[in-house]
């Protein structure tokens, strides 16, 4: 297909070549890191907003 390394344009050829780490590949670690970063960002933002509103009054 237009110079790509995929010989066949079918769905099966696309899913056979797909790369997925799966169980035990460290996905849980990255998920936990992402959740922690989101919670930290939420807490820092909430603290900043509360300080901003208290300075305004």
NORFENSUL-V470162 format. One record per pair of residues at least 4 apart in sequence whose C-alpha atoms are under 7 Angstrom apart, sorted by sequence separation. I is the first residue (numbers start at 0). J is the second residue. D is the distance in whole Angstrom. If there is no record, write none. Layout:
# NORFENSUL-V470162
i-><I;I>
j-><J;J>
d-><D;D>
This chain:
# NORFENSUL-V470162
i-><8;9;10;11;12;13;20;25;26;27;28;29;30;31;32;33;34;35;36;37;38;39;40;41;42;43;44;45;46;47;48;49;50;51;52;0;7;0;0>
j-><12;13;14;15;16;17;24;29;30;31;32;33;34;35;36;37;38;39;40;41;42;43;44;45;46;47;48;49;50;51;52;53;54;55;56;5;12;6;8>
d-><7;7;6;6;6;6;5;7;6;6;6;6;6;6;6;6;6;6;6;6;6;6;6;6;6;6;6;6;6;6;6;6;6;6;7;7;6;7;7>
